[in-house]
């Protein structure tokens, strides 16, 4: 949905204002807070369901170490492979003579189970399939087709875990989830069970027998085997046939095969030989229920269990779909991140070379006086530093301070400095864009520099900022804004972001002639171009982005002067940072929507619309919105997946970011020491930026009128030793 455009105005407090805010804000705030929490809870739930229902397992061939068989009745170890422990005295059963029961473990598998079923159906041979709940929940249609073909279904636990190593509650959960999956997939339950990692009855040990008795108390008939084909080893179809043939001619047998867990093509080929061969020898094929003399070991579930099962299977299906989509999106965002880094590195290098050529070939320098407009609203802590830095510049300027209804003595302090060339204009509070327009209209010169009242200029900043105006086609110039309060960790993170993100981005955008934002901290404008673009507008919360896009649409070129340095005060607390970036993100979306028609326009406006706006949408909105998948799936991989592979992938992404950061710091002449905080920035700071952007998007969708959010100033900005902009 499109963001609704509203005019952000900083209004002085009134008696009715706060009451209206309290009446409107709660539901809006709940929307913007609850929705992200719901989305996060949904995604976490999906990942947990997917993790549990796709947990890998070893095949039945991976046995337990040798353990004592003490306590296992002799009649069981020497009895048949079908064991009934539902009574006080266990009983065992064998397949009748000349009878073979073909059993298949670990399915259903979407590839191999249908092929096995097709062979069985071709020969009219029943099979008994011991299924895992995981596979049933993921492939319910495969199970339903088995049942329609008349095959028998048994339980092989949910996640193929060794029941003898689990607690009582874990065993109950394994069985309950499997029955839930059977109910949801086919509306049945089963009292036939084969314990994972079990084989012939004579191999039973003490713990396995104790578990067998517990399972009997729950009503399960246990199925062991007479013969193991070892088809999981893929010994060849002939070897599988020989292993499945009863060792004693004429004697019945329960045979173990597999329809899942790997390539089962040899098993399928072996069945095509085994079934007709044994039938030719007088054998018949049956199910375990028939061998036991029972009518059936499966039954229909009641309505309540049916719907519980359907909900469970649906949840697994949704989880699988969401995770698959997330995997695709992860691939997309990973590709975008890598493409962006590569694009920035290449374009930044070309930009630095081009800038050097332009600087060397530039004619007469621009020396005419410049008007500097400083909008101020309760900026007493920092206004003195700002004005003194401007007055100390090496370019002739007039300084116009527009006090926008401050109530902290900002205007009085500015006047008391008695700096030459400084004019203070007092006016009622009307918003930043209106204050800027007031200053522009009072400007005496055709070049106007604008900066925030918390920003400190180097002596050469104004001079360097206006040099691109030697080209009459240039309407505005963006300077190089830097963080001036970077001593604390939060400031260092923002310092890295400014150098690596904003300024590296500006180099690329400048080369592509589609710079989307002239920062409010340091920008210069041609007065005629400002009038041509409609002056500063209050339609959005990002008036700097709005006017920049308006310049493009009016046909003016915009340049980036990386050597025009300014140090601005970055938010010093997470709360203040949230408010600033929330306003930036929301305002950028407003501005992009306002100037969307540039997509269809011609000339320079169309170039910006078809290059700048898509780049802005992809790399400043879409990619950051999808980027949390990297972190969420990293945590998922560390907990449930391949830890080493996950760490290598995450480290690789961090390494790419580090390469970009090092090169950006090199180009800006910055020391590399602050980059020690880069890994922490990726882990902690980046998550905050994700949430800010998400909330801004929800605000746009919800249509909430976001008020102007002024930051608290501390006046901590210092003018550090000026970095030297370097060549590539």
Phi, psi and omega in degrees: 000153182279144175289140179275135183272131178227154181272110180279122181230130175279110184255144175294146182299140176229168182291331182269335183303306182299322180296320178295322181296315181294333181284333188259328193289321188308309182295323179295314180296320179299320179300314185285339179266317185291319183301311177300321179295320178295316178299317179295315179298320179297314182294319178297317178298317179299315181294322179294317177297315180296320180297316183288326183273358177234013181302129181290155177215156176277155180287174181297341181290341179277096187270173176275162175292163182299129179225161185293142178263014181302134177096349180276121181302144181295324180295340177276311182295333180256006184266197183277173185280353177257117188242126179250107178250021181282349181249176180296323180247121183294148177231149179236156182223151175243160172290138179302160178303149180058028180231133179236134175250116178269117180245145184230129184252157165082000180272196358280146179247134185293341181263308191268328179299314177299327179289320175297315180299321181298321178292315179299315180295325180300321181263002180067035185256125176283149176228159177246120185250116176269108190256152173264147180298325177305307184291325178297314181296328182276333184225061183297327181296325178296318179295317182299322179292327175298315182293319179298332179278357175091015181275157183271145183240130175235168183264136177233032186069177184277310185241020175060043179264152178289109186297333182288348180259001185256157173285168181300319181293324179292321177297315179300320181293319179301316182287318182296317180294324178294315178295325177296318178295318178298318180296315182290325183280321187221001179072029182233165164231168183219138176256012179257127186221140170239121179290135175301146177066023175258162180219242182278155181301328182293346180270000180297138174245182184301307180299320180294322179292320177300320178293322179299320179293320178296319179294325176296321177298335178272000176096013182267137168268130186262138181244120171253202184223162170262322186221134179252121182280348184053035181293341177297335179283348184055058182281355184113148184301321182297316180295323179294318178299315181297319182290334181273345181284129181309133183292321178262114182307132177089347182272147179285164182202147169257118189251136179261124171228180180226141175243015180204179177089010180151194180288115182247027179297324179292325177296316179298315180294323180296322180297325180295336178264318186296311187298307179295328180294312181292325176296323178294335179270004176095009179276152171240160181246141182213186179253170179292326178298318179294319179296328179280343183085017179261151180296314178194156179247008175238156180211170179276147179265161178282175187298318182298312179295325180299313183287326174299317179295318179297320178297319180297312180296321178297320178298319178295319180297315178298316180299316181297318180295314181297316181294323177297315177297319179298322178297319178294316179296324177298319177297319180296310184292324176298318178295320179295319180297314180294319179296319179297314180299315180297317180298316181296318181297315182293312183291323179296321178296314179296322181296316180298319178293317180296319180298320179297318180294318180296320181294320180291328184264003182290142182279226182296136180291156176277116184239356184292154184300157184230142173267132179246122182253126180238101175285140184219133176219106183053056183248027184306320183297337188233352187295326182295315179299318182298311183292321179296321179295324178290318181293336181273004182289163182261015178238138181295127183220155161248139185246123181244112176263121179255103179279114188264061176075031180296148177239018180246012179083021180301311182296319179299317180296317180299320179289325183292342179291336178054042179278141181293137176081008181259125176244131180251124178251125177258136180207157177296155181297128180216002179107158186296315183298321179292321178296319178297317179298323177299316179293321180297318180293332179273353184293141181267346187241163185276351174248129185236124175259135178240141176208156177284157184286354178256016187251141179245129179264148167285159181304329184266000189299309183298316181299313181291328182293328186265357183297322178300344180289358172299334174274117183295344179277352181275125181258337182203158181223132176263136177266183184258098182275135180230158179280124182266347178238079187249018184287324180273167185299317181298321177294322179294320178300318179291327176299315178299318181295318180297312184288314186281321185266292188298309186285325175294321176298318183296326176298315180294313180297323179297318180294325180275359179061042180213038180303122187273340185217128167265116187298141179297340181286332183199103179208150179233146186221147170276128185301321179296323179291323177300315178295322180295326183271358176096012180065180181290139185242146175262016181293335184229169176276351179245075184296333179290319176291319180301311183291328178296314179295324178296323176298314178301315183291336177276358175093010182270145174277149179232134183243162176241120179257094186291343180266000176269093192267141175217143180246122185246159180273115178275155178305138185261357179223154178303324180296315180293322178297317179301314183296318181295310185289330174300314179295317179300311184296313181295317179296322178297318178295321177299313182295317180298320179291321180298323185255024182298334183293348176298339178301330185254000184274170182254174175067212182297324178299316179294324177300314177298317182296323185266352177243306185292312182296315176298319178298319178298315182294318184286312190265343180248350178235300186295308183299313177298328178292326181272340185303328178303338177301326179300314183286318181296314181286338172294313177299317178302315180294323179293326183274317189244346187247210180279104185296316182296313179298320179296315180295321179296318180296314180295319178296324178297316177298317179297322180297319178298317178297321181295320178299315178298318182295315180299317181292321178297316178295323178296314181296324181274001179068025181269151174290148184275352186305319181299345183289353174298336181275000183298313179301318178295325178299318181293329183276320188251303186298319184297327180296322178297320180294325176301311183296322178300312181296320179297316180294323178296319178296318179294324177298317180297318180294319183285342179075024181288140178277096182287124180281164175296135183241099183279142180268150174284133181260144177245342182072024184273001183294129178241150177269099183283176173302130187291126175291153178260123179292126188255161175275158182294000000 
